[in-house]
Amino acid sequence: MSTLGPSAYHGTVDTWEIVGGTRLVGDVRLTGAKNSVLKLMAAALLAPGRTVLAEVPEILDVDIMAQLLSRLGADVTRDHAAGVVAIEVPEILDHRADYDLVRRMRASISVLGPLLARCGEADIALPGGDNIGSRGLDMHVAGLERMGAQVSVEHGYLHAVAKRLHGHTIWLDFPSVGATETLLMAAVTAEGRTVIDNAAREPEVVDISHMLVEMGAQIGGVGTSTLVIDGVEALTPVHHTTVSDRIVAGTWAVAAAMTQGSITITNARPEHLEIALDKLATAGADIEVHPDSFTVSMDKRPQSVDIVTLPYPGFPTDLQPQFIALNAISQGASLVTENLFEARFRFVHELARLGADVQTEGHHALVRGRPALSGAPVEATDIRAGAGLVLAGLVADGLTTIHEVHHIDRGYSGMIDDLRRLGAQIERVTG
């Protein structure tokens, strides 16, 4: 299995240097969604044999998940050029996911459901990941306990045991993507029927549901807030193509609007971005939508737009930093309300270093647009904050240097190469 160098896992010292002021023009092709492929890799553990995933993005988190699956006993190989990952799953898996890998990526918790279903027990180090607020595992645990698991936390590990899970009706207090996916993967081989009410409806949840059905699972209500799962005895491995990344698509769409450029995003699912694209149209962008692509063009300074983040199909929290960057250079003032992650506004302190006028109070941010930003050194605090700072740097006067870019590497495949093709002046500098 190919891997990235050690510095990629232990805090890279690389920086990105951006000279702002270039209009971005051209095409960008999307690969599969980060928020989906990591869960698909975990779901592969449910079926002994060879599962193959296509449209896998070239991002750091895929390598971390591959290392985790290898520790659990799977043989993971990756064809970087083809964007394919093959996962050979043995009959007997290890059930312990250690802290040194789990701490790097919160999506590691995705192996909890498959390991409990396959092994009858799971020991998962409490996860790390982006520092954007509390994301407890209470709903994961409560749902598994209703399905018959005994769950405890000892010495920094979540320990779950169940000879065989049994179906149950589970109501989620909040449509959590992580809890929905954990319970879904645990339920597909549980005894009897499981009903998950108030389930998350994100396209990534739909994607993993489709893959599980291809593997032989019986799941009703896919894409709705009520999932009905009738457990089966066993699943079989499959070839599956990952759904395209709507958050990366939205990031490029905002980049076109902010730089007064024109970008066509291909291999896209525009229907997954209806609200975000509507907001860009309100800001003054011209949007052309086709079945598997869309084009965003802008020839003037944007108008400010108010944003309220909500679970899908509401406005995605993962596009909130990018839209704050848009509002920072727009005409007028805007109010951004963050309803999902309380620490998502941490990055506005970095954006202020570029000259943005953003005031936060609780889960609201008031953004007063300014005609221009100015380049400065800034630090990416998480994946999407990093993307927001990149967009701001593209329009800032002079040089913007972004530190802690390993966060961006975790979520955006080949971003620098794509930016250069679109006309941006950007370099990666190794210190």
Residue, then its C-alpha position, 0 to 999 in steps of 0.5 A: m500500500s502506498t502511503l504519504g511521508p511521515s511528516a504528513y501524519h505528524g504535522t507538516v511544516d509546508t505552507w501555501e503561498i498565494v498571490g491574490g488578484t487573478r480571475l479563475v477561469g476553466d474546468v475542474r473535475l470532481t472526484g469522490a466525496k471525502n465524507s463518503v469514501l471513508k465510511l465506504m472503506a469502513a463498510a467494506l469490513l462487513a463482507p469478507g473478500r475483495t471490495v473495490l472503490a472507485e473515484v477515491p480522492e487523493i487526500l490524506d484521510v484516505d491513507i489514514m483510513a487505509q492504515l487503520l483497516s490494515r491494522l484491523g487485518a485487511d489488505v489495502t492497496r491503492d492505485h493513485a492514478a486510477g483513483v481506486v482502492a481495493i480492500e481485501v477483508p479476511e474472515i477474522l478481523d482484529h477488533r481494536a482501533d488504536y489511538d495513534l491512528v484514530r486521533r488523527m481523523r474522527a471518521s475512524i469511529s466509522v469502524l465501530g458498527p462493522l467491527l461490532a457486527r463482524c467480531g461481536e466486540a469493538d475497542i475504539a479509541l475515542p476519536g480526534g479530528d477537526n477542532i470545530g466543536s463537540r461531537g459526542l458519541d452519545m447517540h451512537v452508544a444509545g442506539l447500539e445499546r438499544m440493539g443489545a450491545q453493552v458499551s463502556v468507556e475505559h482508559g480512553y477507549l469505547h468498548a462495545v460487546a454483543k454476541r449478535l445485535h438485534g433489531h430495534t426502533i431508534w429515535l435520534d435526537f438530532p439527524s447525526v450523520g455519524a450516528t446514522e451511519t454507525l447504526l445503519m452498518a450495525a443493523v444490516t446483519a442484526e437479527g430482525r428489523t431496525v428502524i432509525d427515525n430522524a435519520a440523516r439524509e445527506p447524499e453521503v448517507v445515501d451513498i453508503s446505503h446504496m453500497l450496502v444494498e449492493m452488498g446484499a443489505q435490505i434497506g428501505g427509506v433510503g434518502t428519507s428521515t426513516l430508514v428501515i433495515d431488515g437484517v441479513e445473515a451475511l453480505t458480499p463484497v462489491h465494486h462501488t463508485t463513490v458519490s462526487d464531493r458536493i463540498v469541494a464542488g461548492t468550494w469551487a463555485v464560491a471561488a468563481a464568484m469571489t474572483q469574478g471568474s468562470i468555473t465549470i465543475t464536472n462529474a458533479r451532482p448539482e442537485h446536492l447543492e441547490i441551496a448553496l447555488d441559490k445563494l450564489a445566484t442571490a449574490g449575483a452569480d450566473i449559474e448554468v446547471h447540466p445533468d452532471s456539471f454546472t458553471v458559475s460565472m461572476d463579472k462584478r463584486p458579489q452582494s452579501v447573502d445571509i446563511v443559516t446552516l442546517p442538516y441536509p437538505g439545508f445549507p451545509t456547515d462545511l460550506q459556511p467558512q467559504f461563504i463567510a469569505l465570500n461575504a467578507i468582500s461582498q457589498g453590504a452586511s450579512l448574518v451567518t448563523e451556525n447551528l451545527f458546530e459551535a467552534r466553526f467560527r474560530f477561523v474568523h480570527e485568521l480571516a481578520r488578519l486579511g482585513a475581514d470585518v467579522q464579529t461573532e456572538g454565540h452562533h451568529a457572525l455579522v460580516r460587513g463586506r469590504p472592497a478588498l482584503s490584504g495578504a498576511p500569514v494565516e493558519a488553517t484550523d480545520i479542513r473547511a477553514g483552510a479552504g475559506l482562507v485559500l479563497a480569501g487569499l485568492v482575492a487579497d492584495g499581495l502575498t498570503t501565506i497559509h500555515e498548517v496546510h495538512h488540514i487542507d490536504r485532508g479534504y481537497s485532492g490536488m487543489i494547488d494543481d487545479l488552482r494553477r490550471l485555473g490561473a491562480q498564482i499559488e505555490r507549496v513551500t516546504g520549510 
